[in-house]
C-alpha cells in the first residue's frame, strides 16, 4: 500500500510540474508579440530634403536666388560638405531648378 501511495504522490508531483510548465509556456506564448511589420518609408520630396539638409547649417535660400547652373555648382559643393547621398542631392537639385524657373 505504501508503494502505491508513493507512486501516486510521485505522479501527482510530476503532474503538477507538467501543469506549471504548460501554464508558463502558455503565458509566454500569449505575451509573445508578432514580428513587427516594416512599413515602407515615405520618399521625401526635393523640397523636404532641401529643408532638412540645408537648414541644418544656414538660413534657407530661395530657389529663384540662383539659376540652374549655379544651383548645380552649389549642390555639388554642399553634397560633399554635408554628406548628402547622391540620390537625395539629385532630388534637391531638381526641386531648386524647377522652382527657380530659369
MMTF fields as JSON, N, C-alpha, C and O atoms, coordinates in Angstrom:
{
  "mmtfVersion": "1.0.0",
  "mmtfProducer": "UNKNOWN",
  "numBonds": 407,
  "numAtoms": 408,
  "numGroups": 102,
  "numChains": 1,
  "numModels": 1,
  "chainsPerModel": [1],
  "groupsPerChain": [102],
  "chainIdList": ["A"],
  "bondAtomList": [4, 2, 8, 6, 12, 10, 16, 14, 20, 18, 24, 22, 28, 26, 32, 30, 36, 34, 40, 38, 44, 42, 48, 46, 52, 50, 56, 54, 60, 58, 64, 62, 68, 66, 72, 70, 76, 74, 80, 78, 84, 82, 88, 86, 92, 90, 96, 94, 100, 98, 104, 102, 108, 106, 112, 110, 116, 114, 120, 118, 124, 122, 128, 126, 132, 130, 136, 134, 140, 138, 144, 142, 148, 146, 152, 150, 156, 154, 160, 158, 164, 162, 168, 166, 172, 170, 176, 174, 180, 178, 184, 182, 188, 186, 192, 190, 196, 194, 200, 198, 204, 202, 208, 206, 212, 210, 216, 214, 220, 218, 224, 222, 228, 226, 232, 230, 236, 234, 240, 238, 244, 242, 248, 246, 252, 250, 256, 254, 260, 258, 264, 262, 268, 266, 272, 270, 276, 274, 280, 278, 284, 282, 288, 286, 292, 290, 296, 294, 300, 298, 304, 302, 308, 306, 312, 310, 316, 314, 320, 318, 324, 322, 328, 326, 332, 330, 336, 334, 340, 338, 344, 342, 348, 346, 352, 350, 356, 354, 360, 358, 364, 362, 368, 366, 372, 370, 376, 374, 380, 378, 384, 382, 388, 386, 392, 390, 396, 394, 400, 398, 404, 402],
  "bondOrderList": [1, 1, 1, 1, 1, 1, 1, 1, 1, 1, 1, 1, 1, 1, 1, 1, 1, 1, 1, 1, 1, 1, 1, 1, 1, 1, 1, 1, 1, 1, 1, 1, 1, 1, 1, 1, 1, 1, 1, 1, 1, 1, 1, 1, 1, 1, 1, 1, 1, 1, 1, 1, 1, 1, 1, 1, 1, 1, 1, 1, 1, 1, 1, 1, 1, 1, 1, 1, 1, 1, 1, 1, 1, 1, 1, 1, 1, 1, 1, 1, 1, 1, 1, 1, 1, 1, 1, 1, 1, 1, 1, 1, 1, 1, 1, 1, 1, 1, 1, 1, 1],
  "groupList": [{"groupName": "UNK", "atomNameList": ["N", "CA", "C", "O"], "elementList": ["N", "C", "C", "O"], "formalChargeList": [0, 0, 0, 0], "bondAtomList": [1, 0, 2, 1, 3, 2], "bondOrderList": [1, 1, 2], "singleLetterCode": "X", "chemCompType": "L-PEPTIDE LINKING"}],
  "groupTypeList": [0, 0, 0, 0, 0, 0, 0, 0, 0, 0, 0, 0, 0, 0, 0, 0, 0, 0, 0, 0, 0, 0, 0, 0, 0, 0, 0, 0, 0, 0, 0, 0, 0, 0, 0, 0, 0, 0, 0, 0, 0, 0, 0, 0, 0, 0, 0, 0, 0, 0, 0, 0, 0, 0, 0, 0, 0, 0, 0, 0, 0, 0, 0, 0, 0, 0, 0, 0, 0, 0, 0, 0, 0, 0, 0, 0, 0, 0, 0, 0, 0, 0, 0, 0, 0, 0, 0, 0, 0, 0, 0, 0, 0, 0, 0, 0, 0, 0, 0, 0, 0, 0],
  "groupIdList": [1, 2, 3, 4, 5, 6, 7, 8, 9, 10, 11, 12, 13, 14, 15, 16, 17, 18, 19, 20, 21, 22, 23, 24, 25, 26, 27, 28, 29, 30, 31, 32, 33, 34, 35, 36, 37, 38, 39, 40, 41, 42, 43, 44, 45, 46, 47, 48, 49, 50, 51, 52, 53, 54, 55, 56, 57, 58, 59, 60, 61, 62, 63, 64, 65, 66, 67, 68, 69, 70, 71, 72, 73, 74, 75, 76, 77, 78, 79, 80, 81, 82, 83, 84, 85, 86, 87, 88, 89, 90, 91, 92, 93, 94, 95, 96, 97, 98, 99, 100, 101, 102],
  "secStructList": [7, 2, 2, 2, 2, 2, 2, 2, 2, 2, 2, 2, 2, 2, 2, 2, 2, 2, 2, 2, 2, 2, 2, 2, 2, 2, 2, 2, 2, 2, 2, 7, 7, 7, 7, 7, 7, 7, 7, 7, 7, 7, 7, 7, 7, 2, 2, 2, 2, 2, 2, 2, 2, 2, 6, 6, 6, 1, 7, 7, 7, 7, 4, 4, 4, 1, 7, 2, 2, 2, 2, 2, 2, 2, 2, 2, 2, 2, 2, 2, 2, 2, 6, 7, 7, 2, 2, 2, 2, 2, 2, 2, 2, 2, 2, 2, 2, 2, 2, 2, 7, 7],
  "xCoordList": [0.822, 0.0, 0.867, 0.572, 1.952, 2.834, 3.472, 3.674, 3.784, 4.379, 3.401, 3.799, 2.144, 1.125, 0.979, 0.869, 0.976, 0.864, 2.073, 1.92, 3.266, 4.458, 4.374, 4.733, 3.899, 3.767, 2.742, 2.962, 1.629, 0.601, 1.11, 0.843, 1.832, 2.405, 3.425, 3.463, 4.252, 5.241, 4.568, 5.017, 3.487, 2.758, 2.096, 2.059, 1.57, 0.963, 1.997, 1.721, 3.177, 4.256, 4.669, 4.877, 4.783, 5.152, 4.042, 4.315, 2.787, 1.658, 1.619, 1.361, 1.876, 1.881, 2.992, 2.786, 4.168, 5.293, 4.977, 5.272, 4.382, 3.999, 2.935, 2.969, 2.002, 0.959, 1.541, 1.146, 2.476, 3.128, 3.886, 3.84, 4.583, 5.327, 4.382, 4.658, 3.264, 2.309, 1.718, 1.572, 1.379, 0.815, 1.846, 1.519, 3.078, 4.096, 4.405, 4.649, 4.396, 4.608, 3.462, 3.682, 2.254, 1.08, 1.151, 0.849, 1.547, 1.673, 2.757, 2.606, 3.838, 4.92, 4.436, 4.731, 3.707, 3.211, 2.182, 2.133, 1.354, 0.359, 1.052, 0.623, 2.118, 2.812, 3.706, 4.058, 4.078, 4.951, 4.227, 3.045, 4.95, 4.36, 4.752, 5.847, 3.859, 4.213, 5.342, 5.51, 6.111, 7.204, 6.658, 5.589, 7.42, 6.989, 7.017, 7.955, 5.967, 5.926, 6.635, 6.345, 7.552, 8.255, 7.376, 7.008, 7.054, 6.274, 7.229, 8.27, 6.882, 7.776, 7.862, 6.858, 9.079, 9.263, 8.832, 9.045, 8.218, 7.765, 8.986, 9.924, 8.976, 10.069, 9.887, 8.841, 10.909, 10.847, 10.982, 11.686, 10.308, 10.387, 11.681, 12.346, 12.022, 13.202, 13.1, 14.088, 11.9, 11.692, 11.92, 12.545, 11.42, 11.613, 13.079, 13.599, 13.748, 15.178, 15.987, 16.937, 15.606, 16.277, 16.137, 17.114, 14.913, 14.668, 15.428, 15.994, 15.441, 16.111, 17.623, 18.248, 18.208, 19.666, 20.276, 21.294, 19.677, 20.311, 20.089, 20.951, 18.958, 18.664, 19.423, 19.362, 20.126, 20.912, 22.004, 22.32, 22.581, 23.762, 23.552, 24.243, 22.628, 22.439, 20.999, 20.203, 20.681, 19.32, 18.955, 19.802, 17.69, 17.207, 17.301, 16.956, 17.771, 17.856, 16.657, 16.174, 16.193, 15.06, 15.542, 16.596, 14.777, 15.208, 15.486, 16.333, 14.793, 14.966, 16.225, 16.535, 16.949, 18.153, 19.29, 20.121, 19.341, 20.388, 19.769, 18.661, 20.481, 19.981, 20.357, 21.029, 19.912, 20.106, 21.57, 21.914, 22.437, 23.863, 24.49, 25.309, 24.108, 24.653, 24.194, 24.97, 22.926, 22.433, 23.184, 23.496, 23.472, 24.199, 25.569, 25.989, 26.267, 27.583, 27.456, 28.234, 26.472, 26.273, 25.931, 26.476, 25.044, 24.644, 25.817, 25.992, 26.612, 27.786, 28.729, 29.237, 28.958, 29.833, 29.218, 29.888, 27.952, 27.321, 27.057, 26.971, 26.93, 26.747, 27.936, 27.774, 29.13, 30.346, 30.428, 30.696, 30.199, 30.324, 29.307, 29.624, 28.088, 27.006, 26.778, 25.865, 27.597, 27.46, 26.045, 25.424, 25.557, 24.226, 24.37, 25.187, 23.601, 23.672, 23.336, 22.569, 23.906, 23.756, 22.288, 21.881, 21.5, 20.089, 19.344, 18.532, 19.622, 18.969, 19.435, 18.63, 20.723, 21.248, 20.582, 20.265, 20.37, 19.684, 18.259, 17.797, 17.554, 16.177, 16.148, 15.269, 17.112, 17.192, 17.472, 16.823, 18.432, 18.783, 17.584, 17.305, 16.883, 15.711, 14.685, 14.134, 14.429, 13.486, 13.938, 13.141, 15.189, 15.691, 15.639, 15.286, 15.986, 15.967, 14.535, 14.279, 13.614, 12.219, 11.588, 10.861, 11.862, 11.263, 11.946, 11.341, 13.205, 13.923, 13.388, 13.402, 12.922, 12.298, 13.263, 12.824, 14.556, 15.49, 16.565, 17.438],
  "yCoordList": [-1.184, 0.0, 1.249, 2.22, 1.216, 2.372, 2.626, 3.777, 1.569, 1.706, 2.386, 3.238, 2.021, 2.627, 4.108, 4.936, 4.449, 5.847, 6.657, 7.799, 6.074, 6.768, 7.031, 8.112, 6.044, 6.23, 7.306, 8.149, 7.277, 8.28, 9.667, 10.629, 9.781, 11.061, 11.513, 12.691, 10.596, 10.93, 11.375, 12.311, 10.692, 11.071, 12.419, 13.213, 12.691, 13.996, 15.1, 16.153, 14.871, 15.865, 16.102, 17.24, 15.015, 15.139, 15.842, 16.684, 15.5, 16.142, 17.631, 18.461, 17.956, 19.357, 20.111, 21.24, 19.498, 20.128, 20.333, 21.384, 19.331, 19.451, 20.541, 21.306, 20.609, 21.636, 23.036, 23.934, 23.223, 24.521, 24.88, 26.023, 23.905, 24.14, 24.539, 25.479, 23.818, 24.105, 25.499, 26.223, 25.874, 27.205, 28.284, 29.281, 28.099, 29.115, 29.214, 30.306, 28.087, 28.11, 28.847, 29.647, 28.578, 29.257, 30.756, 31.528, 31.178, 32.613, 33.241, 34.368, 32.529, 33.047, 33.231, 34.251, 32.273, 32.373, 33.482, 34.155, 33.675, 34.752, 36.109, 37.029, 36.24, 37.519, 37.793, 38.947, 36.776, 36.974, 37.828, 37.625, 38.778, 39.675, 39.204, 38.681, 39.391, 39.011, 39.903, 41.017, 39.44, 40.266, 41.567, 41.6, 42.629, 43.93, 43.955, 43.479, 44.521, 44.679, 45.978, 47.03, 45.892, 47.089, 47.847, 47.34, 49.063, 49.886, 50.602, 51.103, 50.649, 51.332, 52.808, 53.464, 53.305, 54.701, 55.583, 55.268, 56.7, 57.653, 58.285, 58.685, 58.376, 59.02, 60.523, 61.072, 61.174, 62.613, 63.346, 62.894, 64.466, 65.278, 66.09, 66.194, 66.655, 67.524, 68.707, 69.102, 69.271, 70.409, 69.996, 70.733, 68.827, 68.342, 68.058, 68.408, 67.422, 67.135, 68.419, 68.512, 69.401, 70.704, 71.335, 71.81, 71.333, 71.928, 71.178, 71.8, 69.869, 69.059, 69.249, 69.497, 69.134, 69.148, 70.541, 70.747, 71.482, 72.793, 73.689, 74.502, 73.55, 74.392, 73.963, 74.64, 72.86, 72.432, 73.443, 73.678, 74.042, 74.885, 76.356, 77.212, 76.661, 78.069, 78.337, 77.415, 79.614, 80.012, 79.499, 79.378, 79.208, 78.695, 79.765, 80.926, 79.354, 80.245, 79.954, 78.823, 80.951, 80.763, 80.236, 80.647, 79.323, 78.738, 79.776, 79.545, 80.9, 81.914, 82.762, 83.593, 82.574, 83.381, 83.059, 83.924, 81.833, 81.457, 80.73, 80.203, 80.706, 80.0, 78.517, 78.097, 77.735, 76.284, 75.877, 74.976, 76.534, 76.197, 76.508, 75.738, 77.634, 77.994, 77.011, 76.63, 76.601, 75.617, 74.293, 73.642, 73.902, 72.651, 72.713, 71.756, 73.829, 74.002, 73.986, 73.325, 74.717, 74.782, 73.411, 73.02, 72.698, 71.377, 70.401, 69.595, 70.467, 69.596, 69.857, 68.921, 71.127, 71.503, 71.084, 70.474, 71.417, 71.156, 69.669, 69.217, 68.912, 67.463, 66.862, 66.002, 67.32, 66.819, 67.321, 66.546, 68.61, 69.202, 68.65, 68.431, 68.426, 67.987, 66.478, 65.972, 65.759, 64.301, 63.895, 63.031, 64.518, 64.212, 63.105, 63.234, 62.03, 60.962, 61.495, 62.447, 60.882, 61.341, 61.421, 62.394, 60.414, 60.409, 61.59, 62.235, 61.87, 62.997, 64.322, 65.232, 64.434, 65.663, 65.897, 67.034, 64.834, 64.957, 65.455, 66.288, 64.94, 65.389, 66.852, 67.61, 67.242, 68.634, 69.541, 70.574, 69.163, 69.967, 70.099, 71.186, 69.008, 69.048, 70.036, 70.842, 69.973, 70.903, 72.349, 73.193, 72.638, 74.006, 74.522, 75.677, 73.678, 74.101, 74.317, 75.26, 73.454, 73.613, 74.841, 75.579, 75.06, 76.197, 77.526, 78.594, 77.433, 78.647, 79.217, 80.431, 78.351, 78.813, 79.369, 80.005, 79.155, 79.677, 78.684, 78.95],
  "zCoordList": [0.0, 0.0, 0.0, -0.696, 0.797, 0.857, -0.511, -0.898, -1.233, -2.552, -3.504, -4.298, -3.43, -4.29, -3.955, -4.859, -2.68, -2.268, -2.749, -3.181, -2.676, -3.13, -4.627, -5.095, -5.373, -6.826, -7.137, -8.007, -6.432, -6.663, -6.304, -7.024, -5.212, -4.81, -5.838, -6.193, -6.322, -7.35, -8.637, -9.299, -8.979, -10.189, -10.022, -10.962, -8.833, -8.583, -8.697, -9.272, -8.16, -8.241, -9.687, -10.108, -10.438, -11.842, -12.613, -13.469, -12.311, -12.98, -12.654, -13.526, -11.399, -11.001, -11.722, -12.167, -11.842, -12.529, -14.008, -14.576, -14.614, -16.028, -16.189, -17.152, -15.256, -15.301, -15.196, -15.939, -14.28, -14.122, -15.389, -15.844, -15.959, -17.2, -18.329, -19.074, -18.451, -19.523, -19.38, -20.365, -18.151, -17.915, -18.227, -18.87, -17.783, -18.045, -19.537, -20.049, -20.23, -21.676, -22.355, -23.264, -21.916, -22.478, -22.266, -23.176, -21.072, -20.789, -21.639, -22.111, -21.836, -22.667, -24.095, -24.719, -24.616, -25.983, -26.133, -27.163, -25.098, -25.148, -25.136, -25.831, -24.354, -24.243, -25.443, -25.69, -26.186, -27.339, -28.368, -28.646, -28.921, -29.907, -31.3, -31.504, -32.241, -33.609, -34.11, -33.613, -35.072, -35.581, -36.161, -36.77, -35.956, -36.447, -37.965, -38.604, -38.515, -39.961, -40.307, -39.737, -41.233, -41.653, -42.635, -43.694, -42.256, -43.159, -44.098, -43.672, -45.351, -46.274, -45.918, -45.637, -45.938, -45.593, -46.748, -47.919, -46.379, -47.37, -48.021, -47.332, -49.335, -50.049, -49.902, -50.249, -49.387, -49.18, -50.506, -51.409, -50.611, -51.827, -51.808, -50.778, -52.943, -53.033, -52.082, -51.463, -51.969, -51.062, -49.609, -48.846, -49.226, -47.852, -47.581, -46.522, -48.538, -48.372, -48.281, -47.505, -49.075, -49.044, -47.657, -47.079, -47.137, -45.821, -44.725, -43.826, -44.796, -43.768, -43.809, -42.778, -44.99, -45.107, -45.059, -44.399, -45.737, -45.887, -44.672, -44.337, -44.019, -42.855, -41.604, -40.578, -41.683, -40.516, -40.199, -39.033, -41.243, -41.042, -41.367, -40.815, -42.237, -42.607, -42.996, -43.174, -43.125, -43.479, -44.868, -45.753, -45.027, -46.308, -47.388, -47.167, -48.552, -49.706, -50.601, -50.655, -51.282, -52.183, -53.52, -54.004, -54.127, -55.399, -56.494, -57.356, -56.47, -57.521, -57.328, -58.182, -56.237, -55.978, -56.947, -57.224, -57.467, -58.41, -59.594, -59.501, -60.689, -61.873, -61.775, -60.834, -62.761, -62.741, -62.645, -61.88, -63.417, -63.411, -62.055, -61.554, -61.465, -60.145, -59.076, -58.2, -59.151, -58.191, -58.329, -57.332, -59.567, -59.781, -59.121, -58.47, -59.285, -58.658, -57.136, -56.449, -56.617, -55.16, -54.572, -53.54, -55.224, -54.714, -54.763, -53.849, -55.817, -55.912, -54.744, -54.127, -54.446, -53.331, -51.98, -51.147, -51.786, -50.497, -50.277, -49.135, -51.354, -51.207, -50.475, -49.61, -50.829, -50.187, -48.75, -47.832, -48.557, -47.213, -46.224, -45.055, -46.695, -45.799, -45.843, -45.191, -46.603, -46.739, -47.165, -46.546, -48.209, -48.723, -49.773, -50.685, -49.665, -50.664, -52.065, -52.209, -53.066, -54.45, -54.878, -55.513, -54.537, -54.94, -54.319, -54.982, -53.048, -52.392, -52.983, -53.179, -53.265, -53.868, -55.22, -55.568, -55.979, -57.266, -57.112, -57.892, -56.093, -55.842, -55.411, -55.82, -54.585, -54.144, -55.337, -55.497, -56.171, -57.345, -58.279, -58.784, -58.505, -59.376, -58.828, -59.578, -57.525, -56.888, -57.091, -57.501, -56.814, -56.912, -58.344, -58.581, -59.279, -60.674, -61.184, -61.933, -60.783, -61.2, -60.573, -61.238, -59.3, -58.6, -58.969, -58.883, -59.376, -59.76, -61.052, -61.257, -61.915, -63.141, -64.172, -65.13, -64.012, -65.027, -65.327, -66.154]
}
